[in-house]
Amino acid sequence: MARKKTKTKTKATKQPVKFSFKLSKQQKIVLGSFLFLLGLALLFSFISYFFTWQVDQSTLDSFSDRSMESQNWLNKFGAGIGDFFIYQGFGLAAFALAVLVTLTGFYYFFDKPKKSLQSFWFWGIIVMLWFSVFFGFFADKNPLLGGMVGFELNDFLQDFIGMIGTILVLVFVAIVYFAVRLKLTPELIGQYLKSKKQAISSEFNTDDSDEREFVDTAFDKDHIELPVEEDLEDIEEPVLTTKSQPEPKPAPLEVNKPEEEENFEIEIEETVEEEELVENLSTKLVQDFGEFDPTLELSNYKFPSIELLKDYTKGQSITIDQEELEENKNRIVDTLKNYKIDIAHIKATVGPTVTLYEIVPEAGVRISKIKNLEDDIALSLSALGIRIIAPIPGKGTIGIEVPNKNARIVSMRSAIASPRFQNAEMELPLTLGKTISNETFVVDLAKMPHLLMAGATGQGKSVGLNAILTSLLYKKHPAEVKFVLVDPKKVELTLFNKIERHYLAKLPDSEEAIITDNAKVINTLNSLCIEMDQRYDLLKNAMARNIKEYNAKFKKRKLNPNDGHKFLPYIVLVIDEFADLIMTAGKEVETPIARLAQLARAIGIHLIVATQRPSVNVITGIIKANFPARIAFRVTSKIDSRTILDSQGADQLIGRGDMLFTQGNSLVRIQCAFVDTPEVEKITDFIGSQKAYPDAHKLPEYVGEEGGTGLDIDASDRDVLFMDAAEVIVTAQQGSASLLQRKLKLGYNRAGRIIDQLEAAGVVGPFEGSKARQVLVNDMNGLHQLLNNE
Ligand SMILES: Nc1ncnc2c1ncn2[C@@H]1O[C@H](COP(=O)(O)OP(=O)(O)OP(=O)(O)O)[C@@H](O)[C@H]1O
């Protein structure tokens, strides 16, 4: 005990009790509850006063006389308070005072930030005075309405500015209140009325009217609606409001006190609570209008129904032909036995087109020995397309893929309807088909980020491209994705013309959205490079790292459209017959494609390039390096297989949609989902018959190469932006093409050309490697002199 006492003493000398105006937590609770109850007492007194004031008149002067009773619910206190605040004071408006006191108590009790309390009091008193003066007009009919204060103030105002003047003053104060306190503007009221009107009209716009709109598409009545992500989002997405956010509470601080120190008050330094910026424009906009919805312009857009796709496997379940399995197994075992390889265990997985036999060899058998027997096993099974995977990655087994006698078609319908695809939370989900274990294979194009497809003619490339495009049509709203289609064969992608105004993007001056002419491809690719540069600028200004972040910010209304910001749809560039293009246009297409492939992933431009001839002069090193995701249908030689996959295997496929997919690591064998031309036609017809945007999505304009690139450039051949560019360079005193790209929103090629022209004109010095060129003109005067003297 004695020891304890000395401990207390030493502590007491060390920590002198500081005097502070700040209330401790306990004091706040006491003060808060007092004010809260006082407010309630005022409220009850006021209510009761209205019924008892006449009877209680006589008791007012005899407060100390205990024999006198008052009728008020709070007896003489209530009668006195009521008389003071209502009759002598503010009349009916005195209730505001009771509310303010209660609220103050509440704020102290729960230790809420006091800043909003000040504004409550300020505006509360104004409201109280306003009503008091307003009811002052009726003082002769009922003096209680406005109270003495109301009557006197009203009278005072009328003496100077008359009744009309007083009314005008009251109207003005009311406007100030609505504008400053409630932040109401005529636009907001207009918007509110408009949204109400829309809500009512959309309620009337029932399914009937939708059916009427597309009645001639003939697919409506009995189609099964797929659960569409966007629709769900509409319903579920809560609108974020600052008011609904819980206010930050100071973390409770637990202080362990020894018992005998009970008298000691620990001074807890209150942390300054950060006020939320109510004026934050984006929060306010979201509060008022909700998040930006890119699909609003085509809000009635209906996704194609699954019924438009054909079910090729109707009635056919996965039939396992026991006889075939047994036969194949015996042959594999026998062949291996002939080479003195014993098997410990064998297991079969029956896929849509091939069956995988997994073998566990006896201990001590070399894997390479089995791998070398590929041809012998194929011979003994008398089957094409045998692929040996030794060992299967992730498993301690050796796989032998043997084609089934009766291959099954994988319908696009089953792939689209699979939960894996339907529930895919991806930016650009693609379903390619089914794996050997009959699982639907779904990948995100946005993550690939570009796809290279190769396969000999007739092996399923076009069907594969259609499957990819169909996947996107079933999952993405027209506002979210745009296609740029290049089809030199002129027949494969023509069906997509029907959805030009929904899903396609094109150059401003071109008539056809689907590009079939190789010369136009060059312009389109360069235009996409400009689009890429512009998007990078937007991202930089928005301080977003990629398109997903940028669009999220835009939806939250954090980016101002007046600064050029807009919702950015993904752009998918599909090039069929790439070999043909490279052969005719060479470097001119290779350079922009390589540039796009290197840089475009972050800004949402993704490339899908298909080719028949996967030779090295078509798929060059630079292109290969930037296309980590590859699909190989059957190719004719091992060399081709190596070019596309960096390993053999594609030459052993069996065709008709049998494919290998890699994303840089292991190969996955997939049976591509089959979607036939009539099905694609039905889908595009269905989409095409709906309300569309006025035009296809516009790509930036690209001025072609006509100007020439030599340094002996004629002054008349200069780019139209030559003068602007010269001014930018001279002002910034920095001779770089990327500066021009940014400032004038140009593509790389055009900016480079202008720099050449500036060099020829003597504005900038020659190319100096990684350094920016020297600017040879010091100021604007010098520039004008130089150009005038030419
Ligand atoms: N996934 C698949 N399932 C079943 N059959 C398929 C599949 N893919 C393609 N086929 C069959 O192969 C035929 C040729 O396919 P496709 O037209 O896609 O070949 P391609 O590689 O585009 O040929 P080309 O390069 O000559 O245009 C189709 O008509 C179809 O009968």
PDBQT file of the ligand as one rigid body, heavy atoms in Angstrom, charges set to zero:
ROOT
HETATM    1  N1  LIG A 801     -15.341 -24.369 -84.212  1.00  0.00    +0.000 N 
HETATM    2  C1  LIG A 801     -15.748 -25.108 -85.228  1.00  0.00    +0.000 A 
HETATM    3  N2  LIG A 801     -16.520 -26.177 -85.000  1.00  0.00    +0.000 NA
HETATM    4  C2  LIG A 801     -16.925 -26.922 -86.039  1.00  0.00    +0.000 A 
HETATM    5  N3  LIG A 801     -16.630 -26.687 -87.319  1.00  0.00    +0.000 NA
HETATM    6  C3  LIG A 801     -15.854 -25.650 -87.607  1.00  0.00    +0.000 A 
HETATM    7  C4  LIG A 801     -15.375 -24.806 -86.572  1.00  0.00    +0.000 A 
HETATM    8  N4  LIG A 801     -14.645 -23.819 -87.125  1.00  0.00    +0.000 NA
HETATM    9  C5  LIG A 801     -14.655 -24.043 -88.453  1.00  0.00    +0.000 A 
HETATM   10  N5  LIG A 801     -15.366 -25.138 -88.754  1.00  0.00    +0.000 N 
HETATM   11  C6  LIG A 801     -15.611 -25.668 -90.071  1.00  0.00    +0.000 C 
HETATM   12  O1  LIG A 801     -14.540 -25.303 -90.910  1.00  0.00    +0.000 OA
HETATM   13  C7  LIG A 801     -15.001 -24.532 -92.013  1.00  0.00    +0.000 C 
HETATM   14  C8  LIG A 801     -14.023 -23.441 -92.364  1.00  0.00    +0.000 C 
HETATM   15  O2  LIG A 801     -13.893 -22.535 -91.295  1.00  0.00    +0.000 OA
HETATM   16  P1  LIG A 801     -13.452 -21.026 -91.512  1.00  0.00    +0.000 P 
HETATM   17  O3  LIG A 801     -14.231 -20.417 -92.608  1.00  0.00    +0.000 OA
HETATM   18  O4  LIG A 801     -13.510 -20.368 -90.205  1.00  0.00    +0.000 OA
HETATM   19  O5  LIG A 801     -11.970 -21.231 -91.954  1.00  0.00    +0.000 OA
HETATM   20  P2  LIG A 801     -10.865 -20.139 -92.199  1.00  0.00    +0.000 P 
HETATM   21  O6  LIG A 801      -9.688 -20.561 -91.429  1.00  0.00    +0.000 OA
HETATM   22  O7  LIG A 801     -11.399 -18.783 -91.937  1.00  0.00    +0.000 OA
HETATM   23  O8  LIG A 801     -10.577 -20.285 -93.694  1.00  0.00    +0.000 OA
HETATM   24  P3  LIG A 801     -10.106 -19.159 -94.670  1.00  0.00    +0.000 P 
HETATM   25  O9  LIG A 801      -8.797 -18.685 -94.161  1.00  0.00    +0.000 OA
HETATM   26  O10 LIG A 801     -10.004 -19.850 -95.995  1.00  0.00    +0.000 OA
HETATM   27  O11 LIG A 801     -11.162 -18.115 -94.641  1.00  0.00    +0.000 OA
HETATM   28  C9  LIG A 801     -16.346 -23.991 -91.544  1.00  0.00    +0.000 C 
HETATM   29  O12 LIG A 801     -17.206 -23.777 -92.610  1.00  0.00    +0.000 OA
HETATM   30  C10 LIG A 801     -16.848 -25.086 -90.649  1.00  0.00    +0.000 C 
HETATM   31  O13 LIG A 801     -17.538 -26.073 -91.369  1.00  0.00    +0.000 OA
ENDROOT
TORSDOF 0
